[in-house]
Amino acid sequence: MLKELKVRDLALVAESNVRFGPGLNLLTGETGSGKSLIIDALSLALGARGGADQVRHGADHASIEAVFESVILQREIGKRGAAHIDRRTATPGQLRELGQNLVAIHGQHEHHTLLDSDTQTELLDAYGAALEARAAMATAHAAWVAASNVLRDLEQLRSRGRREQEYLRWQLDELRRADPRIGEDEELSAERSAMRHAARLAELGQEAMDALREESLSRAAASITSAAALDARLAEHATRLESLAEETSDVAASVRRYVELLDSDPGRLEAIESRLAELDAIKRRRRRCNGGPRQATRRTRGGRDATDESAHRGGPPNGEGGHG
């Protein structure tokens, strides 16, 4: 029950203190006597929108206090507004929420509460004895929304899994077509370097063979061997020189074969360049720091098989797909 309404500096009202008693209370007076201002003041105390234009001319702010049996609502409007519930700071929204249970304002042409859609729904459902059915429907709808969200997420995961599967299959087909060998890029890089410098390598190889063909080491070995027959202390040196002579002969033969096999065919060099470019492109796309294309083939095949298995089960692979 509203017991008292205090108004200060609101519109034309400098100060007013209206007390209400039990039962029916009537405010009477001529048109323009300020009856509507009392209703406006009560509305402001209940959280209605207010502005500085409602403050009485010459005043800094307007204040309203509505004293109920169970609570006191206060409101100030002006350049700086304020709201209080039982002297504690509050917001206009909190005043409105509390005021809905305290006051129902009936105008000449409207009923304020009936204009509220939530109140309309509550009254209609209560009249039709449908409150329990409404609660059950709300529960069922919430479950349906949750299930729909789960289904949407699963569809997105499955779609992502399919895209990942297609990408992995493309990667594997590319690697199969390239058919890289372990260490192939290092071998081709070495061969390319040799072909690019074939002339200089042949020249240096020939110089090495000429130097190795000199028989100074063989003559030295023969001389020390003869000397060892006279002095056994030279036997170890003779053995070492003989081994060096044999090793030198083997090295000379290997260098000769290397020079003979040097290839400066432009067609072969072009083929090597093309193959290396293909392998480099594969490595860049896989972004592998170690292991090379052969390991990438095994990893891609494993990822594709896992995706195939997941697709067979009707779901996406574990983890999120990506092309990185």
For each residue, the residues with C-beta under 8 A, 3 or more apart:
1: 20 22 68 69
2: 5 20 42 66 67 68 102 103
3: 19 20 67 68 69
4: 17 18 19 20 65 66 67
5: 2 16 17 18 20 38 41 42 45 64 65 66 67
6: 16 17 18 63 64 65 66 67
7: 10 13 15 16 17 18 37 38 41 62 63 64
8: 13 14 15 16 62 63 64
9: 13 14 15 55 56 59 61 62 63
10: 7 13 37 40 41 44 54 55 56 62 63 64
11: 37 40 54 56 62
12: 34 37 56
13: 7 8 9 10 16 34 37 41 56
14: 8 9 56
15: 7 8 9
16: 5 6 7 8 13 34 38 41
17: 4 5 6 7
18: 4 5 6 7 27 38
19: 3 4
20: 1 2 3 4 5 25
21: 25
22: 1
23:
24:
25: 20 21
26:
27: 18 35 38
28: 35
29: 33 34 35
30: 33
31:
32:
33: 29 30
34: 12 13 16 29 37 38
35: 27 28 29 38 39
36: 39 40
37: 7 10 11 12 13 34 40 41
38: 5 7 16 18 27 34 35 41 42
39: 35 36 42 43 105
40: 10 11 36 37 43 44 48 54
41: 5 7 10 13 16 37 38 44 45 64
42: 2 5 38 39 45 46 64 66 103 105
43: 39 40 46 48 105
44: 10 40 41 47 48 50 54 64 75 77
45: 5 41 42 64 65 66 73 74 75 95 99
46: 42 43 66 73 95 96 99 102 103
47: 44 75 83 92 93 94 95 96 97 98 99
48: 40 43 44 92 96
49: 92
50: 44 54 62 75 77 81
51: 54 77
52: 55 77 78 79
53:
54: 10 11 40 44 50 51 62 77
55: 9 10 52 59 60 61 62 77 78
56: 9 10 11 12 13 14 59 62
57:
58:
59: 9 55 56 62 78
60: 55 78 79
61: 9 55 76 77 78 79 80
62: 7 8 9 10 11 50 54 55 56 59 76 77 78
63: 6 7 8 9 10 74 75 76
64: 5 6 7 8 10 41 42 44 45 74 75 76
65: 4 5 6 45 72 73 74 75
66: 2 4 5 6 42 45 46 72 73 74
67: 2 3 4 5 6 72
68: 1 2 3 71 72 73 102
69: 1 3
70:
71: 68 85 86 98 102
72: 65 66 67 68 84 85 86 87
73: 45 46 65 66 68 83 84 85 95 98 99
74: 45 63 64 65 66 82 83 84 85 87
75: 44 45 47 50 63 64 65 81 82 83 84 92 95
76: 61 62 63 64 80 81 82 83
77: 44 50 51 52 54 55 61 62 81
78: 52 55 59 60 61 62 81
79: 52 60 61
80: 61 76
81: 50 75 76 77 78 92
82: 74 75 76 89
83: 47 73 74 75 76 89 90 91 92 94 95
84: 72 73 74 75 87 88 89 90
85: 71 72 73 74 88 90 94 95 98
86: 71 72
87: 72 74 84
88: 84 85
89: 82 83 84
90: 83 84 85 94 95
91: 83 94 95
92: 47 48 49 75 81 83 95 96
93: 47 96 97
94: 47 83 85 90 91 97 98
95: 45 46 47 73 75 83 85 90 91 92 98 99
96: 46 47 48 92 93 99 100
97: 47 93 94 100
98: 47 71 73 85 94 95 101 102
99: 45 46 47 73 95 96 102 103
100: 96 97 113
101: 98
102: 2 46 68 71 98 99
103: 2 42 46 99
104: 111 112 113
105: 39 42 43 112 113
106: 110 111 112
107: 110 111 112
108:
109:
110: 106 107 114 115
111: 104 106 107 114 115
112: 104 105 106 107 115 116
113: 100 104 105 116 119
114: 110 111 119 120
115: 110 111 112
116: 112 113 119 120
117: 120 121
118: 121 122
119: 113 114 116 122 123
120: 114 116 117 123 124
121: 117 118 124 125
122: 118 119 125 126
123: 119 120 126 127
124: 120 121 127 128
125: 121 122 128 130 131 134
126: 122 123 129 130 131
127: 123 124
128: 124 125
129: 126
130: 125 126 133 134
131: 125 126 134 135
132: 135 136
133: 130 136 137
134: 125 130 131 137 138
135: 131 132 138 139
136: 132 133 139 140
137: 133 134 140 141
138: 134 135 141 142
139: 135 136 142 143
140: 136 137 143 144
141: 137 138 144 145
142: 138 139 145 146
143: 139 140 146 147
144: 140 141 147 148
145: 141 142 148 149
146: 142 143 149 150
147: 143 144 150 151
148: 144 145 151 152
149: 145 146 152 153
150: 146 147 153 154
151: 147 148 154 155
152: 148 149 155 156
153: 149 150 156 157
154: 150 151 157 158 315
155: 151 152 158 159
156: 152 153 159 160
157: 153 154 160 161 315 316
158: 154 155 161 162 314 315 316
159: 155 156 162 163
160: 156 157 163 164 316 320 321
161: 157 158 164 165 307 310 311 315 316 317 321
162: 158 159 165 166 311 316
163: 159 160 166 167 321
164: 160 161 167 168 303 307 316 317 321 322
165: 161 162 168 169 304 307 308 311
166: 162 163 169 170
167: 163 164 170 171 321 323
168: 164 165 171 172 300 303 304 307
169: 165 166 172 173 304
170: 166 167 173 174
171: 167 168 174 175 285 286 296 300 304
172: 168 169 175 176 297 300 301 304
173: 169 170 176 177
174: 170 171 177 178 282
175: 171 172 178 179 180 282 293 296 297 300
176: 172 173 179 297
177: 173 174
178: 174 175 278 279 282 293
179: 175 176
180: 175 184 185 279 282 292 293 294 297
181: 184 294
182: 292 294
183: 186 187 292
184: 180 181 187 188 275 279
185: 180 188 189 276 279 280 283 292 293
186: 183 189 190
187: 183 184 190 191
188: 184 185 191 192 272 275 276 279
189: 185 186 192 193 276
190: 186 187 193 194
191: 187 188 194 195 272
192: 188 189 195 196 269 272 273 276
193: 189 190 196 197
194: 190 191 197 198 201 262
195: 191 192 198 263 264 265 268 269 272
196: 192 193 269
197: 193 194 200 201
198: 194 195 201 202 262 263 264
199: 202 203 264
200: 197 203 204
201: 194 197 198 204 205 259 262
202: 198 199 205 206 259 262
203: 199 200 206 207
204: 200 201 207 208
205: 201 202 208 209 255 256 258 259 262
206: 202 203 209 210 259
207: 203 204 210 211
208: 204 205 211 212 252 255
209: 205 206 212 213 252 255 256 259
210: 206 207 213 214
211: 207 208 214
212: 208 209 248 249 251 252 255
213: 209 210 252
214: 210 211 217
215: 218 219
216: 219 220
217: 214 220 221 241 244 245 248
218: 215 221 222 245
219: 215 216 222 223
220: 216 217 223 224 241
221: 217 218 224 225 238 241 242 244 245
222: 218 219 225 226
223: 219 220 226 227
224: 220 221 227 228 234 237 238 241
225: 221 222 228 229 238 241 242
226: 222 223 229 230
227: 223 224 230 231 234 238
228: 224 225 231 232 233 234 235 237 238
229: 225 226
230: 226 227
231: 227 228 234
232: 228 235
233: 228 236
234: 224 227 228 231 237 238
235: 228 232 238 239
236: 233 239 240
237: 224 228 234 240 241
238: 221 224 225 227 228 234 235 241 242
239: 235 236 242 243
240: 236 237 243 244
241: 217 220 221 224 225 237 238 244 245
242: 221 225 238 239 245 246
243: 239 240 246 247
244: 217 221 240 241 247 248
245: 217 218 221 241 242 248 249
246: 242 243 249 250
247: 243 244 250 251
248: 212 217 244 245 251 252
249: 212 245 246 252 253
250: 246 247 253 254
251: 212 247 248 254 255
252: 208 209 212 213 248 249 255 256
253: 249 250 256 257
254: 250 251 257 258
255: 205 208 209 212 251 252 258 259
256: 205 209 252 253 259 260
257: 253 254 260 261
258: 205 254 255 261 262
259: 201 202 205 206 209 255 256 262
260: 256 257
261: 257 258
262: 194 198 201 202 205 258 259
263: 195 198 268
264: 195 198 199 269
265: 195 268 269
266: 269 270
267: 270 271
268: 195 263 265 271 272
269: 192 195 196 264 265 266 272 273
270: 266 267 273 274
271: 267 268 274 275
272: 188 191 192 195 268 269 275 276
273: 192 269 270 276 277
274: 270 271 277 278
275: 184 188 271 272 278 279
276: 185 188 189 192 272 273 279 280
277: 273 274 280 281
278: 178 274 275 281 282
279: 178 180 184 185 188 275 276 282 283 293
280: 185 276 277 283 284
281: 277 278 284 285
282: 174 175 178 180 278 279 285 286 293 296
283: 185 279 280 286 288 292 293 296
284: 280 281 287
285: 171 281 282
286: 171 282 283 293 296 300
287: 284 324
288: 283 291 292 295 296
289:
290: 295
291: 288 294 295 296
292: 180 182 183 185 283 288 295 296
293: 175 178 180 185 279 282 283 286 296 297
294: 180 181 182 291 297 298
295: 288 290 291 292 298 299
296: 171 175 282 283 286 288 291 292 293 299 300
297: 172 175 176 180 293 294 300 301
298: 294 295 301 302
299: 295 296 302 303
300: 168 171 172 175 286 296 297 303 304
301: 172 297 298 304 305
302: 298 299 305 306
303: 164 168 299 300 306 307 317
304: 165 168 169 171 172 300 301 307 308
305: 301 302 308 309
306: 302 303 309 310 317 318
307: 161 164 165 168 303 304 310 311 317
308: 165 304 305 311 312
309: 305 306 312 313
310: 161 306 307 313 315 316 317 318
311: 161 162 165 307 308 314 315 316
312: 308 309
313: 309 310
314: 158 311
315: 154 157 158 161 310 311
316: 157 158 160 161 162 164 310 311 321
317: 161 164 303 306 307 310 321
318: 306 310
319:
320: 160
321: 160 161 163 164 167 316 317
322: 164
323: 167
324: 287
